[in-house]
Every structure is written in structure tokens, then in C-alpha cells.
Amino acid sequence: MGQKSTIQTGLEDDDRKALDGLIVSGKMTLMGLLEWLGERGYDISRSALHRHVKKVEKMGAKLRQSRAMTEALVKDLGPDITEGKQGRLLVEVLRSLVFDHLSASMESMDDDGGLDTKDLSFLSKALKDLAGANKIDLDREMKIREDAEKKAKADAAARVKAVLKETTKQGITKETRAAIIDGILGAA
């Protein structure tokens, strides 16, 4: 493994983050960045800064690529994957995995610097399986809600019928009773 750059070892974390922000913004030239570093008391060589700029730019490109790949995979997996908190979390996990994979491939610098299609296929299949499990979970949750709603309606209907049964003894006809139940609960 190579030696760490003077940017990584010589700059304070806050200054390195600010430098990376300036690089990403693209508003400063290499000379402007050198002057900015000099104003903060750092003596960084032009070549070290240039290597760091290239590294940050490459990482930014990989991040944009990971976002595009995540969007494509999510689109391929269907809308069910993004529903609910679990779905959104799954998309974030996917984005993180793709970014980590891209970062690792950048570190190892494969022949073409790209992704191994076998790994990407495996990742896609695993995420599709997770999306299916998420859909089953959402369907189960929906069924539980529907069952709870039916039970609540049945309980309310039973209470209304009990009250109306008492009032029937006091002279309400069965037709009036049925109309009251339909009016309160819908067709029970």
C-alpha cells in the first residue's frame, strides 16, 4: 500500500473537508486552492494537491454513478420497493452498497475501473429478493389493518344492535332498526 498523501496527514479535518467542498464546487482553480491552503498556513505541493483534486473528482464521479445505478435498480425492482419506511431504508442500503462497491473498485483499480457484472447481478438479485420480502411484509401489514377494521366494525355493529334490540322492545320496528344500523355502520 502506498504512502498517505500530505493532504490526508497534514491538514486538519475541518480544513480538509472545506478543501474537498471547494474542489467539488469547482469554483476555484488549482492555484486558487493552493493560495487558500497557504492562507491557512499549509505548505502543500502543487502535485500533491493535484493528486488530491483528481481523487476527489473521481470519488464524486463514482458517487454520481452509484446514484444513477441505484435509481436504475430501484426502477427495475418496481415501485413496491420504495413504499414505507422499510422500502426507503432498503433504497438507502442499496445506494450505500453500490457506493461502497464503486469505492472498492476505485481503490483496487480494476482493468477498466468499473464494476464486476457478476457482483452487480448478485447485488441486483439480492435486492430484488429483499424487495419481494418487503412487499410480503407490507401486504401482511395491510391484511392485519383490514382485519382489525372489520373486527372494529363488527364490534360496533354488535353494540348498536344490542342497543336497538332494547329499543325494539319499546316500539321501534325491525325496518327502522335496520335503517338505523345501515345509517350508522353502512351495510352491516
N, C-alpha and C positions, 0 to 999 in steps of 0.2 A: 504494500500500500504506500502511496506517495506521501510526501510531507504536507502538513496542513498549510494553507495559504496564510500570508501575513494579514490578510483581511480577517480571517477567522480567528487568528490568535492575537492580533494586535489591536483590534477595535473593541470598544465597549459594546455590549449587546444592544443598547438603545441606539448608538451611532450606526451599528451595522444594519439594524432594522430600518433606520432612517435612510441610509445609503441604498438599501435594497428598494425602498419605496421610491426614491429619486430615479433609480435605474428603471423600474417598472413604468414610472410615469413617462419616461422618455423625454423629459423637458430639459435635461442637461447633457452637454457633450462630455466626452471623456475628460477633456481639460477642465471643464466646469466642475466635474466631480472631484478631480484632483485638487482644485482650489478649495472646494467645500471641505475636503478632508484636511487640507493644510490649515484652514481657519480654525479647525478643531484640534490642531496640534499633532496630527498624524503625518508621518513621513512614509507614504506608500508609493512604491514604484509604479510607473505608468503600466508596465507589463503585468504586474500583479493585479492592478485594478482592471485592466482589460480582460484578464482571465476570469476575474470575478463577475464582471459585466456579462461575459459570454455565458457563464454558468447560470446566472440569474435569468438571463433571457431564455436559455434552454429550458430551465425549470418552468418559466412562465408559459412557454410553448407546450410543454408536457401537461401543464395544468389545463390549458385550453383544450388540448387533445383529450384529456381524461373527461372533461365536462361534455365534450361532443360525443365521446363514446358512451358515457353514462346515459345521455339523452337518447342516443340511438338504441341502446339496450332496453331502456325503460319503454321506449316506443314499441320495440319488438315484443316485449313481455306483455304489453297491453295496459289499459287504464286501471285495472284492478290493483296493480302493484302500488300505485300512489295513493290509494284510499286509506284513510285512517292514520293514526299515529304510527302504527307498525309499518305501514307502507312507506310513509315518509322516512322513517328511520332506515328501512331497507334500502331506499334510494341513496341515502347518505352513506350507508355502509358500502354500497356498490361504488359510489363516487370515490370513497376512501381507498377501496381495494384497487380500483383502476389506477388511481394516482400513485399508490404505493408500488404497483407493478411497473408503471411507467418510470417511476423514480429509480427502481431497482435496475430496470433495463438500461436506464441512462448511466447509472453507476458502472454497470458491467460493460456497457457499450458493445452490444451485440454487433454483428457484421453490419446490419442495416440500421441499428439503433432503434428498432421497432419492437413490436410485441410478438411473442411466440403465439402463432394462431392456435396451437393445441391448448395452451394455457387459457387463452381468451375463450375458446369454445367451452372448456371445462367451467370457467367462471360463468359464462352465459347460461349453461345448463343448470349449474348450482343455483343461480339467481332465479331462473325460471321455476325450479322446484320450490324455492323459498316463496316465490310469488303465489304458487299454487297452494302452498300451506297457509299463506296469509289469506287467500281467498276462502279457503275452507273455514278458517278461524272467523272471518267476517260473516260468512253465511251462518255459522253456528251462533254467533252473537245475535244476528238478525232473527233467527228462529227463536232464541231464548226471549228476545224482546216481544216478538209476536205472541208467543205462548203466555208470557206474563200479562200482555194486554188482553188476550182472550180470557184469562183467568180473572183479571180485574173486572172485565165486563160481566162475566158470569156471576161473580160475587155480588156486583152491584144489582144485576137483574134479580138475583135471589132475594136481596134485601128489599127491593122495590116491590117484588111480587108478594113478599111477606106482609109488607105494609098494606098493599092493596087488597090482600086477602082479608085482612081485618076490616078494611073499609067496605068490602063487598058484603060483609055481614051486616053492614049498616045501610045498605041500599044501593051501592054502585053496581051497575050491570057489568057482565063479562065483556061486552063490546067496549064500554067506556074504559074498563080496566086495561084491555088490550091496546086501546088507543093511547092511554097514558104511558104504558110501557114502551110502545113504539116511539112516542114522542120524546121520552126521556133517554132511552138507550138505542134508539134505532130498532130495526127488526131484531128482537132478541129470540 
